[in-house]
C-alpha cells in the first residue's frame, strides 16, 4: 500500500493558523500531525534549506518530519504530471493553495483527494466522519434513524468519491437469483459509483465471487459491461475472478466477509451486498461499516483484506484445473491499480 502526500506550503501555513476554527479543520490538523504516516512527500520547496526554514515558521512541517519516508522537492508543483506518474500511488492526497474550481476539476480528472484552503469544511467533512467509522443498518425499519439506515443505494453516494479503483469481494453478488437480482443490487450500485466520473484513466473494477454451475463468467462480464455502457459509462476496466477455497495458498487464513475496497474507503458487511429484493424490500437485516483507510487504525484492516486478495489472485490461473467449471478462473485479466 503506497501512499503519497503532495503539499503546497501556503496550504499548511493557513491550516496552522485556522486549525481551531472548527471541528473539520481541527480533524484535518490531527490527521496530518498524528494519524497519517509512512508516505512519500512532495512539497513546493527549492530544497532542504527552504524546508528547514519552513519548520522554524510552521510547527506542522517539523511534526511531519517523523511521518514521511521519502521527500521530493518541486519548487512549482506540476499537478498533471504528478498525477500521470502516480499509478503506483493509488492513495494520494493533494493539499493545494488553489481555487475550488481548479481542485474540483483535478478530483474529477484523476480520482484523487484534492483539498484547498477555501473548502476544507466541505471537502474534508466526510473523511473526518469516516476516520471514526460510519455504521449503517440495512433495513427499512422505522426504529432506525434515517441517517443510519441503508434503504437505498444513493445513501452511499458521498462515500464513493473520489474513485479510481475498486475491488468487490462477495460470493453471491453475481448469482442473479430470484430475490437477489443484479438489476436491483450490483448494477445500480456500480452505476452510482461510476456515473459522472470523468477520470482520464479508466476506473479499475475487480469482482471476486462464486458462480452457480449454470453461470458463465464471460456472460456475466458481458451483462455488466453492456449495462454500464447503456448508461453512458464507458471509462472502466472490468475484471471478474472466481473464488474457490481449493486454490487458497497455504498461508492464506481464508476470506469470508463481504467487503468493497476503493482507493480511499473500506466497506465491510456481515451479509451479501445483494440487499434488495425485486419489490424493493430488504433481503436480510445486515450491518455495514465504512472507514477511511488512510487513518492508521483503519489502514491495518484494509491492508489485511488487500493482502489476502492479492495472495489469492496471484495463485489462481486459467486452464490449470481439470474440472471444466474451474478452467476459467478470471476474465479477462487480474489487473487493478490497488494491487500494484
C-alpha positions in Angstrom: 0.0 0.0 0.0 1.9 3.0 -1.3 0.8 6.5 0.0 1.7 9.9 -1.3 1.1 13.4 0.1 1.5 16.4 -2.2 1.5 19.8 -0.4 1.8 23.4 -1.2 3.3 25.3 1.7 0.6 28.0 1.8 -2.0 25.3 2.5 -0.2 24.2 5.7 0.5 27.8 6.7 -3.2 28.6 6.5 -4.2 25.4 8.3 -1.8 26.1 11.2 -3.4 29.5 11.7 -7.0 28.2 11.3 -6.8 24.7 12.9 -9.1 25.7 15.8 -11.7 27.5 13.7 -14.0 24.5 13.6 -14.1 20.7 14.1 -13.4 19.8 10.5 -10.1 21.9 10.3 -9.1 20.5 13.7 -9.7 17.0 12.4 -7.5 17.6 9.4 -4.8 19.0 11.5 -4.9 15.9 13.8 -4.9 13.7 10.7 -1.7 15.3 9.3 0.2 15.6 12.5 -0.8 12.4 14.3 -2.6 9.9 12.1 -1.0 9.8 8.7 2.5 8.3 8.2 4.8 6.2 6.0 4.2 8.1 2.8 6.2 9.8 0.1 6.1 13.6 0.4 6.2 16.1 -2.5 6.4 19.7 -1.4 6.9 23.1 -3.2 10.3 24.0 -1.8 13.5 24.6 -3.7 15.3 22.2 -1.5 16.3 21.2 2.1 17.2 24.8 3.1 13.7 26.0 2.4 12.3 23.0 4.3 14.4 23.9 7.3 13.2 27.5 7.2 9.6 26.3 6.9 10.0 24.1 10.0 11.0 27.1 12.0 8.0 29.1 10.9 5.3 26.4 10.9 5.5 23.5 13.5 3.4 21.2 11.2 6.4 20.7 9.0 8.6 19.7 11.9 6.0 17.2 13.1 5.7 15.8 9.6 9.5 15.1 9.6 8.9 11.9 11.6 5.9 10.9 9.4 7.1 10.6 5.8 9.6 8.1 4.5 10.9 10.0 1.5 10.7 13.6 0.3 10.8 15.2 -3.1 11.2 19.0 -3.7 9.5 20.7 -6.6 9.5 24.5 -6.4 6.5 24.6 -8.7 4.2 21.6 -8.5 3.2 20.3 -11.9 0.0 18.6 -10.8 -0.9 16.9 -14.1 2.5 15.3 -14.4 2.4 14.1 -10.8 -1.0 12.6 -11.3 0.1 10.8 -14.5 3.1 9.4 -12.6 1.1 8.2 -9.6 -0.1 4.8 -11.0 1.9 3.2 -8.2 0.4 5.6 -5.6 -3.4 4.8 -5.6 -3.7 6.5 -2.2 -2.5 10.1 -3.0 -3.6 13.3 -1.1 -3.2 16.7 -2.6 -3.4 19.8 -0.3 -3.1 22.8 -2.5 -3.2 26.6 -2.4 -5.6 26.8 -5.4 -9.1 27.8 -6.0 -12.0 25.4 -5.6 -12.8 25.1 -9.3 -9.2 24.0 -10.0 -9.1 21.4 -7.2 -12.6 20.1 -8.1 -11.5 19.7 -11.7 -8.4 17.8 -10.6 -10.5 15.4 -8.5 -12.9 14.7 -11.4 -9.9 14.2 -13.8 -7.8 11.9 -11.7 -10.0 10.4 -8.9 -7.7 11.6 -6.1 -8.5 13.7 -3.0 -7.7 17.4 -3.7 -8.2 20.0 -0.9 -7.8 23.7 -0.9 -7.9 26.2 2.0 -11.3 27.6 0.9 -13.3 24.4 1.0 -11.8 22.3 3.7 -15.1 22.2 5.6 -17.0 21.0 2.6 -14.4 18.5 1.2 -12.9 17.0 4.3 -16.1 16.5 6.4 -16.8 13.0 5.0 -13.3 11.9 5.6 -13.4 13.2 9.2 -16.6 11.3 9.6 -15.3 8.0 8.2 -12.0 8.3 10.1 -14.1 7.4 13.2 -16.2 4.9 11.2 -19.7 5.1 9.8 -22.2 2.4 10.7 -25.4 1.7 8.6 -28.1 -0.8 9.4 -29.6 -2.4 6.2 -33.3 -2.1 6.9 -36.5 -0.2 6.2 -37.5 -0.3 9.9 -38.8 2.9 11.4 -36.9 2.0 14.6 -33.6 3.0 12.9 -32.9 6.7 12.4 -32.9 7.7 8.7 -29.3 8.8 8.7 -28.2 5.4 10.0 -30.5 3.4 7.8 -29.3 2.0 4.4 -32.6 1.5 2.5 -31.4 2.7 -0.9 -28.0 2.8 -2.8 -28.0 6.6 -3.0 -27.1 6.9 0.7 -23.7 5.5 -0.1 -23.0 8.1 -2.8 -20.9 10.5 -0.8 -18.6 7.7 0.3 -17.9 6.6 -3.3 -15.8 9.6 -4.4 -13.1 10.3 -5.3 -12.6 6.9 -7.0 -10.1 5.4 -9.5 -10.2 1.7 -8.5 -12.3 -0.8 -6.5 -12.4 -4.4 -5.5 -15.6 -6.2 -4.6 -15.5 -9.5 -2.7 -18.9 -11.1 -2.4 -19.5 -14.8 -3.0 -23.1 -14.2 -4.2 -23.0 -10.9 -5.9 -23.3 -12.3 -9.5 -25.7 -15.2 -8.8 -28.7 -13.2 -10.0 -31.2 -15.5 -8.2 -34.9 -14.8 -7.7 -34.7 -12.3 -4.8 -31.1 -11.3 -5.3 -31.2 -9.8 -8.8 -28.2 -8.0 -10.2 -30.6 -5.4 -11.6 -31.6 -4.4 -8.0 -28.2 -4.6 -6.4 -24.8 -4.8 -8.2 -25.8 -2.9 -11.4 -27.4 0.1 -9.7 -24.6 0.2 -7.2 -21.9 0.3 -10.0 -24.0 2.9 -11.9 -24.0 5.1 -8.8 -20.2 4.6 -8.3 -19.3 5.4 -11.9 -21.9 8.0 -13.0 -20.4 11.4 -13.6 -16.9 10.2 -13.2 -14.7 12.0 -15.7 -11.3 10.5 -14.9 -8.7 10.4 -17.7 -7.7 6.8 -16.7 -10.4 4.1 -16.8 -11.6 3.1 -13.3 -10.4 -0.4 -12.4 -13.2 -2.8 -11.2 -12.4 -6.3 -9.9 -15.2 -8.5 -8.7 -14.3 -11.7 -6.8 -17.2 -14.1 -6.4 -18.6 -17.6 -6.7 -20.8 -18.7 -9.6 -23.6 -21.3 -9.8 -22.8 -24.2 -12.1 -25.0 -22.8 -14.9 -23.4 -19.4 -14.8 -20.7 -18.3 -17.2 -18.0 -15.8 -16.2 -17.8 -14.3 -19.7 -21.6 -14.0 -19.9 -21.7 -12.2 -16.5 -18.9 -9.9 -17.7 -20.9 -9.1 -20.8 -24.1 -8.3 -18.8 -22.3 -5.8 -16.6 -20.4 -4.2 -19.4 -23.4 -3.8 -21.6 -25.5 -2.3 -18.7 -22.9 0.3 -17.9 -22.3 1.3 -21.5 -26.1 1.6 -22.0 -26.0 4.0 -19.0 -23.3 6.1 -20.9 -20.5 4.8 -18.7 -17.5 3.7 -20.8 -14.4 4.5 -18.9 -13.7 1.4 -16.9 -11.7 -1.8 -16.8 -13.9 -4.7 -15.5 -12.4 -8.0 -14.3 -14.1 -10.9 -12.7 -12.3 -13.7 -10.7 -13.8 -16.9 -9.3 -13.4 -17.6 -5.6 -12.6 -21.2 -4.8 -11.1 -22.3 -1.5 -9.4 -25.2 -3.1 -7.0 -22.8 -4.7 -6.0 -20.9 -1.5 -2.3 -20.5 -0.9 -1.2 -22.4 2.3 -0.5 -19.1 4.1 -4.0 -17.7 3.4 -6.2 -17.8 6.5 -9.4 -17.6 4.5 -11.7 -14.9 3.1 -15.2 -14.9 4.5 -16.7 -11.4 5.0 -18.2 -9.3 2.2 -16.2 -6.2 1.5 -15.5 -3.5 -1.0 -12.1 -1.8 -1.2 -11.6 1.5 -3.0 -8.5 3.8 -3.1 -9.9 5.7 0.0 -12.7 3.6 1.6 -13.3 0.2 3.1 -16.9 -1.1 3.1 -17.5 -4.2 5.2 -20.8 -6.1 5.6 -21.9 -9.1 7.5 -24.1 -10.3 4.7 -24.1 -10.2 0.9 -24.4 -6.9 -0.9 -27.5 -8.3 -2.5 -29.5 -6.2 -0.1 -32.7 -5.6 -2.1 -35.4 -7.9 -3.3 -37.3 -7.3 -6.6 -40.1 -5.4 -4.8 -37.6 -3.2 -3.0 -37.8 -4.8 0.4 -34.8 -6.0 2.3 -33.4 -9.5 1.9 -31.6 -9.7 5.3 -31.0 -7.4 8.2 -27.3 -6.5 7.9 -24.7 -4.2 9.3 -22.3 -2.2 7.1 -19.3 -0.2 8.3 -17.4 2.3 6.2 -13.9 3.5 7.1 -11.4 6.0 5.6 -8.4 3.8 5.0 -5.7 6.3 5.4 -6.3 6.6 9.2 -3.8 4.4 11.0 -6.4 2.4 12.9 -8.3 1.7 9.8 -5.4 1.1 7.5 -4.4 -2.2 9.1 -7.7 -3.8 8.3 -7.7 -2.6 4.7 -4.2 -3.9 4.2 -5.1 -7.3 5.6 -8.0 -7.6 3.2 -5.9 -6.4 0.3 -3.0 -8.7 1.1 -5.4 -11.7 1.2 -6.9 -10.8 -2.1 -3.6 -10.3 -3.7 -2.3 -13.7 -2.4 -5.3 -15.4 -3.8 -5.3 -13.7 -7.2 -1.6 -14.4 -7.6 -2.2 -18.1 -7.1 -5.1 -18.7 -9.5 -4.5 -19.4 -13.2 -6.6 -20.2 -16.2 -6.6 -23.6 -17.8 -4.8 -25.2 -14.7 -7.7 -27.3 -13.3 -9.1 -30.4 -15.0 -12.7 -29.6 -14.0 -14.5 -27.5 -16.7 -16.1 -25.2 -14.1 -12.6 -24.1 -12.9 -11.0 -23.8 -16.4 -11.6 -20.0 -16.5 -10.7 -18.6 -13.0 -10.6 -14.9 -14.1 -11.7 -12.9 -17.1 -10.2 -11.0 -18.9 -7.2 -10.4 -16.6 -6.3 -9.6 -12.9 -5.1 -6.1 -13.2 -6.1 -3.4 -10.7 -4.1 -0.5 -9.5 -4.9 -1.3 -5.9 -2.9 -4.5 -6.3 0.3 -2.8 -7.5 
